[in-house]
Amino acid sequence: MSEPTIAILDYGIGNLHSAHKGFAHAGANAVLTRDPAVIAAADGVVLPGVGAFGPCVEAIRSVGLDKVTHERIAAGVPFFGICVGMQVLFSGSDESPGVDGLGVFDERIIALPDTVKRPQMQWNMIDRTVVDHPMFEGLADDAWVYFVHSYAAELGPDVVATCAYGDDLVAAVGRDHVWACQFHPEKSGRNGLRILENFVAAAREA
Protein backbone atom coordinates (compact mmCIF):
# COMPACT_ATOMS: atom_id res chain seq x y z
CA MET A 1 0.00 0.00 0.00
CA SER A 2 1.18 3.52 -0.77
CA GLU A 3 2.08 5.92 2.01
CA PRO A 4 -0.46 8.75 2.27
CA THR A 5 0.98 12.21 2.77
CA ILE A 6 0.09 13.70 6.14
CA ALA A 7 0.74 17.43 6.56
CA ILE A 8 1.73 18.32 10.15
CA LEU A 9 0.90 22.01 10.50
CA ASP A 10 4.05 23.89 11.51
CA TYR A 11 3.30 27.05 13.47
CA GLY A 12 6.44 26.98 15.60
CA ILE A 13 4.90 25.86 18.91
CA GLY A 14 4.29 22.51 20.53
CA ASN A 15 5.03 18.86 19.97
CA LEU A 16 5.52 19.24 16.24
CA HIS A 17 8.51 16.94 15.89
CA SER A 18 7.13 14.19 18.13
CA ALA A 19 3.89 14.25 16.14
CA HIS A 20 5.89 14.14 12.91
CA LYS A 21 7.86 11.11 14.12
CA GLY A 22 4.71 9.39 15.38
CA PHE A 23 2.92 9.62 12.05
CA ALA A 24 6.02 8.55 10.14
CA HIS A 25 6.21 5.50 12.40
CA ALA A 26 2.51 4.85 11.70
CA GLY A 27 3.20 4.49 7.99
CA ALA A 28 2.64 7.97 6.60
CA ASN A 29 4.76 10.24 4.49
CA ALA A 30 4.67 12.85 7.26
CA VAL A 31 5.62 16.39 6.25
CA LEU A 32 6.12 19.25 8.70
CA THR A 33 4.93 22.30 6.77
CA ARG A 34 3.10 25.61 6.64
CA ASP A 35 3.14 25.78 2.83
CA PRO A 36 -0.51 26.08 1.64
CA ALA A 37 0.27 24.22 -1.60
CA VAL A 38 1.80 21.27 0.25
CA ILE A 39 -1.10 21.19 2.70
CA ALA A 40 -3.66 21.38 -0.11
CA ALA A 41 -2.08 18.34 -1.79
CA ALA A 42 -1.90 16.25 1.41
CA ASP A 43 -4.15 13.26 2.05
CA GLY A 44 -4.61 14.23 5.70
CA VAL A 45 -3.82 17.18 7.97
CA VAL A 46 -2.73 17.17 11.62
CA LEU A 47 -2.79 20.11 14.05
CA PRO A 48 -0.66 19.28 17.12
CA GLY A 49 -0.10 21.54 20.10
CA VAL A 50 1.43 21.93 23.55
CA GLY A 51 1.29 24.90 25.88
CA ALA A 52 -1.29 27.64 26.40
CA PHE A 53 -4.41 28.16 24.28
CA GLY A 54 -3.88 31.86 23.51
CA PRO A 55 -0.29 31.74 22.23
CA CYS A 56 -1.10 28.68 20.11
CA VAL A 57 -4.11 30.34 18.46
CA GLU A 58 -2.15 33.52 17.86
CA ALA A 59 0.76 31.59 16.33
CA ILE A 60 -1.63 29.66 14.08
CA ARG A 61 -3.25 32.88 12.89
CA SER A 62 0.08 34.67 12.42
CA VAL A 63 1.13 32.21 9.72
CA GLY A 64 -2.32 31.86 8.12
CA LEU A 65 -2.95 28.30 9.23
CA ASP A 66 -6.38 29.18 10.63
CA LYS A 67 -7.59 29.78 7.08
CA VAL A 68 -5.90 26.61 5.84
CA THR A 69 -7.53 24.60 8.64
CA HIS A 70 -11.03 25.75 7.68
CA GLU A 71 -10.33 25.20 3.97
CA ARG A 72 -9.10 21.63 4.43
CA ILE A 73 -11.97 20.73 6.76
CA ALA A 74 -14.51 22.22 4.32
CA ALA A 75 -12.89 20.21 1.52
CA GLY A 76 -13.53 16.96 3.40
CA VAL A 77 -9.88 16.13 4.01
CA PRO A 78 -9.23 13.96 7.10
CA PHE A 79 -8.14 16.31 9.90
CA PHE A 80 -6.75 15.44 13.34
CA GLY A 81 -6.23 17.87 16.27
CA ILE A 82 -4.02 16.71 19.14
CA CYS A 83 -3.92 18.09 22.73
CA VAL A 84 -3.91 21.92 22.46
CA GLY A 85 -4.36 21.32 18.73
CA MET A 86 -7.72 19.86 19.73
CA GLN A 87 -8.54 22.72 22.11
CA VAL A 88 -7.98 25.46 19.53
CA LEU A 89 -10.68 23.88 17.35
CA PHE A 90 -13.26 25.01 19.93
CA SER A 91 -14.84 28.46 20.30
CA GLY A 92 -12.60 29.69 23.10
CA SER A 93 -10.92 28.82 26.38
CA ASP A 94 -11.11 29.99 29.98
CA GLU A 95 -7.31 29.80 29.92
CA SER A 96 -7.14 32.75 27.51
CA PRO A 97 -10.25 34.95 27.92
CA GLY A 98 -10.91 37.16 24.94
CA VAL A 99 -9.06 34.93 22.48
CA ASP A 100 -11.36 33.28 19.97
CA GLY A 101 -10.66 29.71 18.97
CA LEU A 102 -11.10 28.41 15.43
CA GLY A 103 -14.76 27.53 16.10
CA VAL A 104 -14.91 24.15 14.39
CA PHE A 105 -16.71 22.91 17.51
CA ASP A 106 -19.12 25.19 19.39
CA GLU A 107 -18.23 24.38 23.00
CA ARG A 108 -15.56 26.08 25.14
CA ILE A 109 -12.47 24.80 26.89
CA ILE A 110 -12.82 24.95 30.67
CA ALA A 111 -10.54 24.27 33.65
CA LEU A 112 -10.37 20.82 35.21
CA PRO A 113 -12.42 20.62 38.44
CA ASP A 114 -10.96 22.04 41.66
CA THR A 115 -11.25 18.62 43.28
CA VAL A 116 -8.36 17.13 41.26
CA LYS A 117 -4.69 17.88 40.79
CA ARG A 118 -3.94 20.10 37.82
CA PRO A 119 -2.57 19.24 35.40
CA GLN A 120 -3.71 15.70 34.84
CA MET A 121 -0.32 14.23 33.98
CA GLN A 122 -0.80 10.48 33.85
CA TRP A 123 -2.03 7.46 31.98
CA ASN A 124 -5.82 7.13 32.11
CA MET A 125 -8.39 4.79 30.61
CA ILE A 126 -10.73 6.15 27.95
CA ASP A 127 -14.43 5.33 27.94
CA ARG A 128 -15.72 5.27 24.40
CA THR A 129 -19.11 6.93 24.03
CA VAL A 130 -19.13 6.08 20.30
CA VAL A 131 -17.88 2.51 20.37
CA ASP A 132 -17.43 2.09 16.63
CA HIS A 133 -15.69 5.39 15.90
CA PRO A 134 -12.85 4.68 13.45
CA MET A 135 -10.35 6.46 15.71
CA PHE A 136 -10.55 3.46 18.05
CA GLU A 137 -10.53 0.61 15.53
CA GLY A 138 -8.55 -2.30 16.96
CA LEU A 139 -8.29 -0.92 20.51
CA ALA A 140 -9.38 -2.88 23.58
CA ASP A 141 -12.37 -1.58 25.51
CA ASP A 142 -10.09 -0.70 28.44
CA ALA A 143 -7.45 1.17 26.41
CA TRP A 144 -5.11 3.47 28.36
CA VAL A 145 -3.55 6.62 26.92
CA TYR A 146 -1.35 9.44 28.21
CA PHE A 147 -2.70 12.86 29.23
CA VAL A 148 -0.99 16.16 30.12
CA HIS A 149 -3.54 18.97 30.50
CA SER A 150 -5.17 21.43 32.89
CA TYR A 151 -8.15 22.29 30.67
CA ALA A 152 -10.66 20.20 28.75
CA ALA A 153 -13.58 20.72 26.41
CA GLU A 154 -17.15 21.03 27.62
CA LEU A 155 -19.29 17.98 26.98
CA GLY A 156 -21.15 18.25 23.68
CA PRO A 157 -22.70 16.24 20.85
CA ASP A 158 -19.40 15.43 19.13
CA VAL A 159 -17.78 13.61 22.09
CA VAL A 160 -16.59 10.11 21.17
CA ALA A 161 -14.64 9.29 24.36
CA THR A 162 -14.31 10.51 27.94
CA CYS A 163 -12.01 9.75 30.86
CA ALA A 164 -12.68 9.78 34.58
CA TYR A 165 -10.70 12.45 36.45
CA GLY A 166 -12.87 13.97 39.12
CA ASP A 167 -15.63 14.39 36.54
CA ASP A 168 -16.09 12.71 33.19
CA LEU A 169 -13.75 14.74 30.98
CA VAL A 170 -13.77 14.93 27.21
CA ALA A 171 -10.95 12.73 25.90
CA ALA A 172 -11.81 12.82 22.20
CA VAL A 173 -14.29 14.29 19.75
CA GLY A 174 -15.17 13.40 16.20
CA ARG A 175 -17.40 14.79 13.50
CA ASP A 176 -17.33 13.18 10.07
CA HIS A 177 -13.71 13.43 8.86
CA VAL A 178 -12.54 15.63 11.78
CA TRP A 179 -10.96 13.81 14.72
CA ALA A 180 -9.44 15.38 17.84
CA CYS A 181 -8.09 14.04 21.12
CA GLN A 182 -7.01 15.63 24.40
CA PHE A 183 -4.42 12.94 25.12
CA HIS A 184 -1.11 12.42 23.31
CA PRO A 185 -1.32 9.40 20.98
CA GLU A 186 2.35 9.83 20.06
CA LYS A 187 3.21 9.25 23.75
CA SER A 188 0.65 6.51 24.39
CA GLY A 189 2.55 3.39 23.39
CA ARG A 190 0.89 0.75 21.27
CA ASN A 191 -2.62 2.17 21.80
CA GLY A 192 -1.52 5.59 20.60
CA LEU A 193 0.30 4.14 17.61
CA ARG A 194 -2.85 2.28 16.62
CA ILE A 195 -4.84 5.53 16.72
CA LEU A 196 -2.25 7.19 14.47
CA GLU A 197 -2.36 4.18 12.15
CA ASN A 198 -6.16 4.48 12.02
CA PHE A 199 -5.87 8.10 10.92
CA VAL A 200 -3.27 7.18 8.29
CA ALA A 201 -5.68 4.52 7.02
CA ALA A 202 -8.52 7.07 6.90
CA ALA A 203 -6.31 9.43 4.90
CA ARG A 204 -5.31 6.63 2.54
CA GLU A 205 -8.95 5.73 1.91
CA ALA A 206 -10.32 9.27 1.59
C-alpha positions in Angstrom: 0.0 0.0 0.0 1.2 3.5 -0.8 2.1 5.9 2.0 -0.5 8.8 2.3 1.0 12.2 2.8 0.1 13.7 6.1 0.7 17.4 6.6 1.7 18.3 10.1 0.9 22.0 10.5 4.1 23.9 11.5 3.3 27.0 13.5 6.4 27.0 15.6 4.9 25.9 18.9 4.3 22.5 20.5 5.0 18.9 20.0 5.5 19.2 16.2 8.5 16.9 15.9 7.1 14.2 18.1 3.9 14.3 16.1 5.9 14.1 12.9 7.9 11.1 14.1 4.7 9.4 15.4 2.9 9.6 12.1 6.0 8.6 10.1 6.2 5.5 12.4 2.5 4.9 11.7 3.2 4.5 8.0 2.6 8.0 6.6 4.8 10.2 4.5 4.7 12.9 7.3 5.6 16.4 6.2 6.1 19.2 8.7 4.9 22.3 6.8 3.1 25.6 6.6 3.1 25.8 2.8 -0.5 26.1 1.6 0.3 24.2 -1.6 1.8 21.3 0.2 -1.1 21.2 2.7 -3.7 21.4 -0.1 -2.1 18.3 -1.8 -1.9 16.2 1.4 -4.2 13.3 2.1 -4.6 14.2 5.7 -3.8 17.2 8.0 -2.7 17.2 11.6 -2.8 20.1 14.1 -0.7 19.3 17.1 -0.1 21.5 20.1 1.4 21.9 23.5 1.3 24.9 25.9 -1.3 27.6 26.4 -4.4 28.2 24.3 -3.9 31.9 23.5 -0.3 31.7 22.2 -1.1 28.7 20.1 -4.1 30.3 18.5 -2.1 33.5 17.9 0.8 31.6 16.3 -1.6 29.7 14.1 -3.2 32.9 12.9 0.1 34.7 12.4 1.1 32.2 9.7 -2.3 31.9 8.1 -3.0 28.3 9.2 -6.4 29.2 10.6 -7.6 29.8 7.1 -5.9 26.6 5.8 -7.5 24.6 8.6 -11.0 25.7 7.7 -10.3 25.2 4.0 -9.1 21.6 4.4 -12.0 20.7 6.8 -14.5 22.2 4.3 -12.9 20.2 1.5 -13.5 17.0 3.4 -9.9 16.1 4.0 -9.2 14.0 7.1 -8.1 16.3 9.9 -6.7 15.4 13.3 -6.2 17.9 16.3 -4.0 16.7 19.1 -3.9 18.1 22.7 -3.9 21.9 22.5 -4.4 21.3 18.7 -7.7 19.9 19.7 -8.5 22.7 22.1 -8.0 25.5 19.5 -10.7 23.9 17.3 -13.3 25.0 19.9 -14.8 28.5 20.3 -12.6 29.7 23.1 -10.9 28.8 26.4 -11.1 30.0 30.0 -7.3 29.8 29.9 -7.1 32.8 27.5 -10.3 35.0 27.9 -10.9 37.2 24.9 -9.1 34.9 22.5 -11.4 33.3 20.0 -10.7 29.7 19.0 -11.1 28.4 15.4 -14.8 27.5 16.1 -14.9 24.2 14.4 -16.7 22.9 17.5 -19.1 25.2 19.4 -18.2 24.4 23.0 -15.6 26.1 25.1 -12.5 24.8 26.9 -12.8 25.0 30.7 -10.5 24.3 33.6 -10.4 20.8 35.2 -12.4 20.6 38.4 -11.0 22.0 41.7 -11.2 18.6 43.3 -8.4 17.1 41.3 -4.7 17.9 40.8 -3.9 20.1 37.8 -2.6 19.2 35.4 -3.7 15.7 34.8 -0.3 14.2 34.0 -0.8 10.5 33.8 -2.0 7.5 32.0 -5.8 7.1 32.1 -8.4 4.8 30.6 -10.7 6.2 28.0 -14.4 5.3 27.9 -15.7 5.3 24.4 -19.1 6.9 24.0 -19.1 6.1 20.3 -17.9 2.5 20.4 -17.4 2.1 16.6 -15.7 5.4 15.9 -12.8 4.7 13.4 -10.4 6.5 15.7 -10.5 3.5 18.1 -10.5 0.6 15.5 -8.6 -2.3 17.0 -8.3 -0.9 20.5 -9.4 -2.9 23.6 -12.4 -1.6 25.5 -10.1 -0.7 28.4 -7.5 1.2 26.4 -5.1 3.5 28.4 -3.6 6.6 26.9 -1.3 9.4 28.2 -2.7 12.9 29.2 -1.0 16.2 30.1 -3.5 19.0 30.5 -5.2 21.4 32.9 -8.2 22.3 30.7 -10.7 20.2 28.7 -13.6 20.7 26.4 -17.1 21.0 27.6 -19.3 18.0 27.0 -21.1 18.2 23.7 -22.7 16.2 20.9 -19.4 15.4 19.1 -17.8 13.6 22.1 -16.6 10.1 21.2 -14.6 9.3 24.4 -14.3 10.5 27.9 -12.0 9.7 30.9 -12.7 9.8 34.6 -10.7 12.5 36.4 -12.9 14.0 39.1 -15.6 14.4 36.5 -16.1 12.7 33.2 -13.8 14.7 31.0 -13.8 14.9 27.2 -11.0 12.7 25.9 -11.8 12.8 22.2 -14.3 14.3 19.8 -15.2 13.4 16.2 -17.4 14.8 13.5 -17.3 13.2 10.1 -13.7 13.4 8.9 -12.5 15.6 11.8 -11.0 13.8 14.7 -9.4 15.4 17.8 -8.1 14.0 21.1 -7.0 15.6 24.4 -4.4 12.9 25.1 -1.1 12.4 23.3 -1.3 9.4 21.0 2.4 9.8 20.1 3.2 9.2 23.8 0.7 6.5 24.4 2.6 3.4 23.4 0.9 0.7 21.3 -2.6 2.2 21.8 -1.5 5.6 20.6 0.3 4.1 17.6 -2.8 2.3 16.6 -4.8 5.5 16.7 -2.2 7.2 14.5 -2.4 4.2 12.2 -6.2 4.5 12.0 -5.9 8.1 10.9 -3.3 7.2 8.3 -5.7 4.5 7.0 -8.5 7.1 6.9 -6.3 9.4 4.9 -5.3 6.6 2.5 -9.0 5.7 1.9 -10.3 9.3 1.6 
